[in-house]
Amino acid sequence: MAAEAIVCDVNLPDGNGIDFYAASAAELPACRWVLMSGAHDAARIDGLSAGKGLPRCTIVEKPMSLRILNGALNRI
């Protein structure tokens, strides 16, 4: 699977975006990751990426505008 960017909500009806990032990011090292949540846990995500050598992940709070999303994608 090839992807330039993955934008994922943290709280999903059938899972958790943080778990998805932790399980998938190592397989997609060049992919840009943006996780979004109304009540995000930045410390947990930062700990995952630092501890396992995963690609950097940007966290944005919902609601967000397209301007914020664009900025998040361009920061990575």
N, C-alpha and C positions, 0 to 999 in steps of 0.2 A: 504494500500500500504506500502510495506517495501522497503527501499533503504539504502544502505551503504553510497553512495555518489551520488550527483547530480552535474554535470558539465554543466553549461548553459551559452550561450552567452547573453550579455546584450541586444544587438539590434537584435531582431528577426523580420522576415517578418510579423508575425501575432501577435506580442505582445512585451513585455519587460521582460527581465530576472529578473530585480530588482522587478517588480511587481509580477512575478511568485514566487520569493523567499519570498516576504512579505506575499503573500497569502497562501503559502504552508509550510513554514518552521515550524510553530507552530505545525502542524500535524505530523511532522517528526523530533522530538527533538534529536534523536540519529544520524541523517543523517549528513554527512559532505557536505558542500556546497562550490562550487567553481564557481564564476562568472568571465567570461572573456570578455574583451572588448578592442578595440583599443583606446577608449577614455572613460575610466571608471570614475565613480563618487564615489570614495571611501568614502567620507564624508557622502553622502546620504545613502549608504549601512550600514556604521557603525552606523549612527543615527537610522536606522530601527532596527537593531539587538539590540542595547542598549535600545531603547525606548519601545520595545514590548517584551523584553525577548526572542527573537528568537535565535536559535542556531547560533554560530559563522560562519561567511562566509569569505572566503579568496577571494581576488580579484587579478586577474592576467591580465597583458596586453598582447594583441596579437601583433604580432605573438609570440607563445610560443613553446618551445620544450617539448618533453615528460619528460625530466629531470625536467623542471620547474613545469609541471603538477604534477608529482610524488611528488616533494617537497611540493607543495601546499596541496596535499591530506594528506601528512604525518604531516604537521604542525597543522592541525586542531585537 
